[in-house]
């Protein structure tokens, strides 16, 4: 239950509002596919899931390792 009330920002509120809007429009026009899609889009910000909310971050190289030297090799292209 704590996850519902933490880390709310503008994008999370916008996604929730868009999901609710899609659900309402789907109900008004009897388009049940949009009701389902809107429900999914509404649940994503409620549970704070979506793109890159899990551990999909990449490891950054800070440049403090032993092998800091970068070796470059010059490549020449043959012109015919």
MODELLER restraints for C-alpha pairs under 7 A, 6 or more apart:
rsr = mdl.restraints
at = mdl.atoms
rsr.add(forms.Gaussian(group=physical.xy_distance, feature=features.Distance(at['CA:3:A'], at['CA:47:A']), mean=6.82, stdev=0.5))
rsr.add(forms.Gaussian(group=physical.xy_distance, feature=features.Distance(at['CA:4:A'], at['CA:46:A']), mean=5.80, stdev=0.5))
rsr.add(forms.Gaussian(group=physical.xy_distance, feature=features.Distance(at['CA:4:A'], at['CA:47:A']), mean=6.33, stdev=0.5))
rsr.add(forms.Gaussian(group=physical.xy_distance, feature=features.Distance(at['CA:12:A'], at['CA:45:A']), mean=5.46, stdev=0.5))
rsr.add(forms.Gaussian(group=physical.xy_distance, feature=features.Distance(at['CA:15:A'], at['CA:41:A']), mean=6.87, stdev=0.5))
rsr.add(forms.Gaussian(group=physical.xy_distance, feature=features.Distance(at['CA:15:A'], at['CA:42:A']), mean=6.97, stdev=0.5))
rsr.add(forms.Gaussian(group=physical.xy_distance, feature=features.Distance(at['CA:15:A'], at['CA:45:A']), mean=6.38, stdev=0.5))
rsr.add(forms.Gaussian(group=physical.xy_distance, feature=features.Distance(at['CA:16:A'], at['CA:41:A']), mean=6.93, stdev=0.5))
rsr.add(forms.Gaussian(group=physical.xy_distance, feature=features.Distance(at['CA:16:A'], at['CA:42:A']), mean=4.95, stdev=0.5))
rsr.add(forms.Gaussian(group=physical.xy_distance, feature=features.Distance(at['CA:16:A'], at['CA:45:A']), mean=5.81, stdev=0.5))
rsr.add(forms.Gaussian(group=physical.xy_distance, feature=features.Distance(at['CA:19:A'], at['CA:38:A']), mean=4.52, stdev=0.5))
rsr.add(forms.Gaussian(group=physical.xy_distance, feature=features.Distance(at['CA:19:A'], at['CA:39:A']), mean=6.37, stdev=0.5))
rsr.add(forms.Gaussian(group=physical.xy_distance, feature=features.Distance(at['CA:19:A'], at['CA:41:A']), mean=4.73, stdev=0.5))
rsr.add(forms.Gaussian(group=physical.xy_distance, feature=features.Distance(at['CA:19:A'], at['CA:42:A']), mean=4.39, stdev=0.5))
rsr.add(forms.Gaussian(group=physical.xy_distance, feature=features.Distance(at['CA:20:A'], at['CA:38:A']), mean=6.33, stdev=0.5))
rsr.add(forms.Gaussian(group=physical.xy_distance, feature=features.Distance(at['CA:20:A'], at['CA:42:A']), mean=6.06, stdev=0.5))
rsr.add(forms.Gaussian(group=physical.xy_distance, feature=features.Distance(at['CA:22:A'], at['CA:34:A']), mean=6.36, stdev=0.5))
rsr.add(forms.Gaussian(group=physical.xy_distance, feature=features.Distance(at['CA:22:A'], at['CA:35:A']), mean=6.64, stdev=0.5))
rsr.add(forms.Gaussian(group=physical.xy_distance, feature=features.Distance(at['CA:22:A'], at['CA:38:A']), mean=4.84, stdev=0.5))
rsr.add(forms.Gaussian(group=physical.xy_distance, feature=features.Distance(at['CA:23:A'], at['CA:34:A']), mean=6.39, stdev=0.5))
rsr.add(forms.Gaussian(group=physical.xy_distance, feature=features.Distance(at['CA:23:A'], at['CA:35:A']), mean=4.43, stdev=0.5))
rsr.add(forms.Gaussian(group=physical.xy_distance, feature=features.Distance(at['CA:23:A'], at['CA:38:A']), mean=4.68, stdev=0.5))
rsr.add(forms.Gaussian(group=physical.xy_distance, feature=features.Distance(at['CA:23:A'], at['CA:39:A']), mean=6.32, stdev=0.5))
rsr.add(forms.Gaussian(group=physical.xy_distance, feature=features.Distance(at['CA:26:A'], at['CA:32:A']), mean=6.00, stdev=0.5))
rsr.add(forms.Gaussian(group=physical.xy_distance, feature=features.Distance(at['CA:26:A'], at['CA:34:A']), mean=4.99, stdev=0.5))
rsr.add(forms.Gaussian(group=physical.xy_distance, feature=features.Distance(at['CA:26:A'], at['CA:35:A']), mean=4.94, stdev=0.5))
rsr.add(forms.Gaussian(group=physical.xy_distance, feature=features.Distance(at['CA:27:A'], at['CA:35:A']), mean=6.45, stdev=0.5))
rsr.add(forms.Gaussian(group=physical.xy_distance, feature=features.Distance(at['CA:44:A'], at['CA:50:A']), mean=6.15, stdev=0.5))
